[in-house]
Amino acid sequence: MLQRYRWMVVLLLTAVPACVPPEPTAPTNLAADPSLQANTVTLFLTGNTLSTLKPCGCTTGQLGGLDRRGAVLHSAPADRRILVDTGNFLMQDTQQDRIKLGILLQAMTLLEYDFLHLDQNDLQVVSEMGLLDSTSCQVLTSIPSDKVPAKAEKEMSVSGRKLKVTIASIQAADLDAVKLSELFTGKGDIAQANLLIVDSSQPAVIDAIAKTGLVDVLVVPAAATEPRIVDRSRQRPLVISVGKFGEYVAKLTVEVRSDQSTRIGFSDVPVTEQLPMDQSLVDLYKFYQTLVREEQLLDKVPRIPLEGGLAFVGSKKCQICHEYAYAMWTEKKHSIAYPTLVKVEHQYDPECVKCHVIGLGYETGFQNEASPVDLREVGCEACHGPGNLHIESVLTQKPYVSCGHQPRMRCVDCHTPEHSAGFGGHEREYFQKIIHWKEPKAEDAIQYLSEGAAPKVDSINTAAESSDKP
C-alpha cells in the first residue's frame, strides 16, 4: 500500500508543474492593508485544514478554497510577508485523506509558503508517504529529529531595520522554561518576533508560557472556524487560534519601531468566492479529481448490509401510489441533486456523492454510475428509509409494513455549516422549499428532519403515505 502511495506522489509532483504563479495584485475588495506600510511585516497564518481543499460548491456564499487563498496571501509584498501553516492537515487517515495530503503539500509550494508545521499525526503520515522532501517549504514539528527541527527562523530588512521572526513548536507535556529558552534566543541588537505553536489552550499552559516573557504570539488549537483572539485579557503573548477548514486567513502585522521594539496587530481575512482564482491551483484540484476517479474510491466505500430484509428500490417504485408527492418532488432541487455533481465533476468523490444519492454505503443502495438511475438524487428513500417491504405489503395485501425504517437521512446530515452556510437558524424556511405533500407537516417531524430531534410519532411517513389519498 505504501508503495502505491509513493507512486501517486511521484505522479503528483511530475504531473503538476512546481512553478510559482505570477503574484496577483491585492484585490480591490480587500480592505486597505496596514501591512503595506514600509516598516511593517505581515505574517499570514493558516492551519487546521482537516483535509479540506475547497468548498463543495453546493450553495453560494461559501468561504475557503486553495484556489482563492493566494489572493489574500499575496496582498502584501513578497519581501515583507511570511506565510505559515500551523498544521493539522488531516481529518482522518484514509486513502482519500492521504491523496489530499499530497495535494495540500504541493499547494503550499505553489502558494509560496515559508514554513509548514506538522503535528504528530501529520508527521507520521507524511513520513510514511515519503513526502518530507516533496515541498520547498521549511518544515518544523513539536517532535524534532535530525530531519525536522522544532523551530525555523527568517531575517528580514524593514525600512533599514532588521527583524528576526522565529516560528517554534512545543507539546504542552514537554513544556518548561529551559526548553523555551532554547527555542527563542534572548533579545539582541535587532527586532524580534517570536511565535510559538502549542497543542493546548489550557489556562495553566498559557500562564506558564507567558511567565517566561519569551513569546510574542501563541497559537493554540482552534475551536471555531474563524481565527480569533482566545484570551483578550493578555497583551503579551497575543493568544490566538487560526480557524479551521481554510475559510479564513489569520493576519498578523508586525510593526518594527525605531527602538527595535515591535507592535503586533491581529485580524482575520475571509476567503470569499468573489476573490480571483489562481489557475495553477485550479489545475491542481482537477488533478486531485483525476486521482480520486482513477483510484476508484467510490467503489471502495464499505457497504453495510440492511437488517430485516430491507432494501432500497428507487423513487420510481414510490410513484405507483404517491403520484402527487412524486410529481411535486420532481419540481424540487432534491430531484436534480446528482446532475449538480456531474456539472462540477464530483460524481466520483464519495465525500460529495453521499449527499446526492440514496443509500451510499449500504447494500442495495447507490454505489457508482453503474447503479440503477433511480437511486440517484435525494429521493424518497433518502428521508423515508428503505421501501421494499412497505411497497410489497401494499401491492400484495400482506400485513401492512410502514416505511420509515433506518437508515434515513436528516436535513442536518448534509446541510452542515461547511456545506450549507445559510441553513443554520433558517431550518423551517429551507423545509418549506421541499414540501411535496398535501397535508400540513407535524411540528415534531420538522424538528426531526431539520434539527435532529426525535419525532413523537412517525408523522413524516404518515404524511407521505396519505398524501395521495382523497
URPE-V170953 format. One record per residue. N is the residue number from 1. PHI is phi as a letter, one per 20 degrees, with the letter a starting at -180 (999 if undefined). OMEGA is omega in whole degrees, 0 to 359 (* if undefined). D_FIRST is the distance of its C-alpha to the first C-alpha in Angstrom with 2 decimals. Layout:
# URPE-V170953
N|PHI|OMEGA|D_FIRST, N|PHI|OMEGA|D_FIRST
This chain:
# URPE-V170953
1|999|179|0.00, 2|f|178|3.82, 3|f|179|5.35, 4|f|179|5.06, 5|f|180|6.48, 6|f|176|8.81, 7|f|179|9.96, 8|f|180|10.85, 9|f|178|12.66, 10|g|179|14.58, 11|f|180|15.51, 12|f|186|16.65, 13|f|179|18.74, 14|e|183|20.33, 15|e|180|21.01, 16|d|183|22.79, 17|g|180|25.61, 18|e|180|25.56, 19|d|180|29.29, 20|e|182|31.29, 21|f|176|33.28, 22|g|183|37.04, 23|f|181|38.05, 24|f|175|39.56, 25|f|180|42.90, 26|f|181|43.30, 27|f|183|43.57, 28|f|182|47.05, 29|e|171|45.92, 30|e|179|44.68, 31|f|177|47.38, 32|g|189|49.18, 33|d|180|47.00, 34|f|179|48.93, 35|f|178|46.27, 36|f|174|47.80, 37|f|188|50.73, 38|f|183|51.08, 39|d|185|50.79, 40|c|172|47.64, 41|d|180|43.93, 42|d|172|41.44, 43|d|175|38.19, 44|d|184|35.86, 45|d|171|33.40, 46|c|179|30.47, 47|r|180|27.75, 48|l|180|26.20, 49|f|175|24.52, 50|l|174|22.35, 51|m|180|20.02, 52|d|179|23.18, 53|e|180|23.49, 54|a|176|26.80, 55|f|182|29.11, 56|f|178|28.49, 57|n|182|31.84, 58|f|179|33.22, 59|c|176|36.35, 60|e|177|38.37, 61|n|180|38.89, 62|f|181|35.27, 63|d|173|34.43, 64|o|180|31.54, 65|o|178|29.21, 66|f|184|27.80, 67|f|178|29.80, 68|d|185|33.05, 69|f|183|32.42, 70|g|179|33.55, 71|f|177|37.04, 72|e|185|37.38, 73|f|184|35.75, 74|e|178|37.87, 75|e|173|41.11, 76|d|182|42.06, 77|g|184|42.72, 78|f|183|39.86, 79|e|179|41.96, 80|c|175|42.63, 81|b|175|39.37, 82|c|181|36.30, 83|d|184|33.09, 84|c|167|31.02, 85|d|188|28.03, 86|e|171|28.21, 87|n|186|24.58, 88|m|185|22.94, 89|f|192|20.65, 90|d|170|18.42, 91|f|176|19.83, 92|c|176|16.89, 93|d|177|13.28, 94|d|178|11.84, 95|f|180|9.63, 96|f|177|13.10, 97|f|180|14.22, 98|f|174|11.57, 99|f|179|12.67, 100|f|180|16.14, 101|f|176|15.76, 102|f|178|15.22, 103|f|181|18.21, 104|f|180|20.23, 105|f|176|20.01, 106|f|178|21.10, 107|f|179|23.82, 108|f|177|25.08, 109|f|181|25.69, 110|f|181|27.46, 111|e|177|29.56, 112|m|175|30.54, 113|f|177|29.59, 114|e|187|30.97, 115|c|173|29.10, 116|c|175|25.86, 117|e|178|25.75, 118|d|174|22.51, 119|f|187|22.98, 120|g|181|21.24, 121|f|178|18.36, 122|g|185|18.05, 123|f|181|18.13, 124|f|183|15.44, 125|f|179|12.85, 126|g|179|14.30, 127|f|180|14.12, 128|f|182|10.48, 129|e|180|9.83, 130|m|186|12.62, 131|d|184|14.99, 132|g|182|18.08, 133|e|185|19.77, 134|e|182|18.94, 135|c|178|22.06, 136|e|181|25.71, 137|f|176|26.55, 138|e|185|27.51, 139|d|174|25.16, 140|c|184|26.61, 141|b|176|25.70, 142|e|177|27.58, 143|d|189|25.59, 144|f|178|26.75, 145|b|178|25.63, 146|f|183|26.49, 147|e|186|24.00, 148|c|181|24.73, 149|e|179|28.34, 150|e|179|29.90, 151|b|176|32.21, 152|b|184|32.88, 153|c|175|36.27, 154|b|177|37.91, 155|d|182|41.59, 156|c|175|43.40, 157|d|184|46.98, 158|c|181|48.62, 159|l|179|52.19, 160|n|179|52.82, 161|d|181|51.45, 162|e|177|48.32, 163|c|174|45.63, 164|d|178|42.75, 165|d|179|39.93, 166|d|175|37.68, 167|d|183|34.49, 168|c|182|33.31, 169|c|177|31.17, 170|b|174|31.79, 171|e|182|30.82, 172|g|181|33.81, 173|f|182|33.40, 174|d|189|33.96, 175|f|167|36.81, 176|b|186|40.05, 177|f|182|42.65, 178|f|180|41.94, 179|f|178|38.28, 180|f|180|39.36, 181|f|176|42.07, 182|f|179|39.55, 183|f|184|37.51, 184|c|178|40.62, 185|f|180|43.46, 186|f|180|47.02, 187|f|178|48.92, 188|d|182|50.07, 189|e|176|52.19, 190|c|178|49.70, 191|f|181|48.54, 192|c|172|45.32, 193|c|185|42.95, 194|d|180|40.55, 195|d|181|37.67, 196|d|175|35.71, 197|d|181|32.57, 198|c|186|32.55, 199|e|180|30.50, 200|b|175|33.64, 201|d|179|36.62, 202|f|181|38.79, 203|g|181|42.39, 204|f|179|42.58, 205|f|180|39.66, 206|f|179|41.25, 207|f|182|44.62, 208|f|179|43.39, 209|f|181|41.89, 210|f|183|45.02, 211|f|180|47.32, 212|f|181|45.97, 213|m|185|47.19, 214|e|191|44.37, 215|d|177|42.27, 216|e|180|43.38, 217|c|179|40.52, 218|d|180|38.28, 219|d|182|35.16, 220|d|181|34.26, 221|g|184|31.68, 222|e|172|32.47, 223|d|184|33.80, 224|d|179|35.07, 225|f|182|33.70, 226|e|175|36.30, 227|f|180|36.91, 228|b|171|39.86, 229|e|187|42.05, 230|f|183|41.23, 231|c|183|44.38, 232|e|180|47.41, 233|f|183|49.72, 234|d|171|48.45, 235|e|179|49.30, 236|b|358|47.21, 237|f|171|44.36, 238|f|185|43.52, 239|e|185|40.95, 240|c|164|38.66, 241|c|188|35.46, 242|d|179|33.71, 243|n|183|32.84, 244|c|172|29.69, 245|m|177|27.73, 246|m|181|29.30, 247|f|179|32.45, 248|c|170|34.70, 249|d|175|34.88, 250|e|183|36.75, 251|c|174|39.36, 252|d|175|41.18, 253|d|182|44.23, 254|d|179|45.39, 255|e|180|49.03, 256|e|183|50.24, 257|e|184|53.91, 258|f|180|56.55, 259|e|179|56.65, 260|m|174|52.91, 261|e|180|52.13, 262|c|172|49.61, 263|c|187|49.67, 264|d|177|46.42, 265|d|183|46.24, 266|c|172|43.55, 267|b|176|42.85, 268|c|182|40.11, 269|c|178|39.50, 270|f|175|38.07, 271|e|188|35.68, 272|e|180|37.65, 273|f|176|37.17, 274|e|181|40.34, 275|f|179|38.74, 276|f|180|37.94, 277|e|177|34.40, 278|e|187|32.80, 279|f|180|31.81, 280|f|177|29.00, 281|f|174|27.36, 282|f|179|28.19, 283|f|179|26.40, 284|f|179|23.34, 285|f|177|23.23, 286|f|177|23.68, 287|f|175|20.66, 288|g|179|18.68, 289|f|178|20.19, 290|f|179|19.15, 291|f|180|15.43, 292|f|180|15.88, 293|f|183|17.69, 294|f|178|15.49, 295|e|177|12.38, 296|l|182|14.93, 297|f|180|14.44, 298|f|180|17.91, 299|f|183|17.20, 300|e|178|14.42, 301|f|179|17.03, 302|g|182|17.93, 303|d|183|21.48, 304|e|177|23.93, 305|f|175|26.92, 306|e|183|30.30, 307|e|170|32.95, 308|m|178|36.42, 309|m|180|36.00, 310|f|177|35.35, 311|b|173|33.79, 312|e|183|33.61, 313|c|180|36.01, 314|n|188|36.26, 315|f|181|39.06, 316|g|180|41.31, 317|f|180|42.10, 318|f|183|43.48, 319|f|183|45.80, 320|g|181|47.88, 321|d|188|49.62, 322|d|184|48.71, 323|f|182|49.90, 324|f|181|51.14, 325|f|181|48.03, 326|f|180|45.81, 327|f|178|48.05, 328|f|179|48.00, 329|f|182|44.21, 330|f|178|43.88, 331|e|182|45.75, 332|e|181|43.31, 333|f|178|40.24, 334|g|183|38.08, 335|f|178|38.86, 336|c|182|37.29, 337|f|184|34.21, 338|f|178|31.75, 339|g|177|33.45, 340|f|175|33.07, 341|f|182|29.28, 342|f|182|29.70, 343|g|182|32.10, 344|d|176|29.60, 345|m|177|26.61, 346|d|186|24.86, 347|f|177|24.93, 348|d|184|21.18, 349|e|183|20.33, 350|f|179|20.17, 351|f|179|21.50, 352|e|188|24.55, 353|f|188|24.99, 354|g|181|25.47, 355|e|182|28.88, 356|c|182|30.10, 357|b|178|29.84, 358|d|166|30.76, 359|m|176|28.51, 360|f|181|24.94, 361|n|178|22.80, 362|c|175|25.46, 363|f|184|26.26, 364|m|176|28.96, 365|e|179|28.13, 366|f|177|26.83, 367|c|180|23.36, 368|a|183|23.44, 369|f|179|26.10, 370|e|179|26.89, 371|f|178|28.04, 372|g|181|31.84, 373|g|183|33.33, 374|f|177|35.29, 375|e|176|32.26, 376|e|180|31.92, 377|m|173|33.79, 378|e|187|34.75, 379|e|187|36.83, 380|g|187|39.02, 381|f|175|36.44, 382|f|181|34.42, 383|e|186|37.32, 384|e|178|39.18, 385|n|181|36.38, 386|g|191|35.76, 387|d|188|39.06, 388|f|183|39.23, 389|f|177|41.41, 390|f|181|43.69, 391|f|180|44.29, 392|f|182|44.84, 393|f|180|47.36, 394|f|186|49.31, 395|f|183|49.44, 396|d|180|50.22, 397|m|172|52.52, 398|f|176|50.50, 399|g|189|50.68, 400|f|175|49.58, 401|c|180|46.01, 402|f|170|45.47, 403|e|180|42.41, 404|o|178|40.67, 405|f|175|38.13, 406|f|7|34.79, 407|e|177|32.34, 408|c|178|34.35, 409|e|171|33.54, 410|d|180|35.86, 411|g|185|36.70, 412|f|177|35.28, 413|f|180|31.82, 414|d|180|31.41, 415|e|179|34.36, 416|e|178|32.94, 417|g|181|34.36, 418|f|186|31.36, 419|d|183|31.60, 420|b|191|35.34, 421|g|184|37.25, 422|e|186|40.68, 423|f|183|40.05, 424|g|181|40.67, 425|n|181|44.40, 426|c|186|45.11, 427|g|183|43.68, 428|f|176|46.91, 429|f|177|47.34, 430|f|183|43.94, 431|f|180|44.76, 432|f|183|47.90, 433|f|184|45.89, 434|d|181|44.28, 435|f|179|47.41, 436|c|179|47.71, 437|c|186|50.06, 438|e|186|53.84, 439|e|179|54.62, 440|f|179|53.92, 441|e|179|50.73, 442|f|183|51.19, 443|g|183|50.52, 444|f|177|48.16, 445|f|177|46.03, 446|f|180|45.70, 447|f|180|44.64, 448|f|185|41.95, 449|f|188|40.40, 450|e|185|40.79, 451|c|175|40.83, 452|n|179|39.00, 453|f|181|42.10, 454|f|180|42.50, 455|f|178|45.39, 456|f|175|48.48, 457|c|183|48.71, 458|e|182|46.46, 459|f|176|48.50, 460|g|183|45.49, 461|e|176|45.50, 462|g|179|49.26, 463|f|182|49.85, 464|f|184|47.47, 465|f|183|49.01, 466|d|189|52.54, 467|f|180|52.07, 468|d|180|53.49, 469|e|181|56.34, 470|f|*|59.87
